[in-house]
Amino acid sequence: MDIIEFNHQIWELVRSILYGIEGIMRVVVDGFGITMAQMRVLAELKHSRECTIGELADATGSAPGNASAMCKTLENKGMVTRTRNPADERIVLVALTNEGKNLLQNVEHELSSKCDPLLAEFSDEDFAEIVKGMTKLNDIVSRMQSSFNASLRR
């Protein structure tokens, strides 16, 4: 398979997978009164504990102004706290509140209750094969990104 065909197949698979996951997530997340973009912010905060607005914008693929507005909305809903960095007042630090953590747990529980019965039809070997393939794809993409970034620095 040549690189053009590989790229085409990967993009189609990634697009289809993301579309499917987002469709499932959207139904669940809407039931909790937040948007998918807000869910991405909460999920990122779960993994990084505390972030700046700029870091959240980068991680979620949004503009800093949009990330700031989402964080303000989430703060008003009691899901996050926003505090100024004492070392540099220009920097706003965002962290999950207990209410935000609870919402994430409830979303995870709801997803699990909807998806686990279907996933039970697959074997441990099926899951291991998927993880192995995705890990290999991640390695390939990481190498491509490193090569691409190195070519930009020249």
NORWORA-V655181 format. One record per run of one state. SS is the DSSP state (helix for helix, strand for strand, loop for the rest). FROM is the first residue (numbers start at 1). TO is the last residue. If there is no record, write none. Layout:
<<SS;FROM;TO> <SS;FROM;TO>>
This chain:
<<loop;1;2> <helix;3;30> <loop;31;35> <helix;36;48> <loop;49;49> <strand;50;52> <helix;53;60> <loop;61;63> <helix;64;76> <loop;77;79> <strand;80;85> <loop;86;87> <strand;88;96> <loop;97;97> <helix;98;119> <loop;120;123> <helix;124;153> <loop;154;154>>
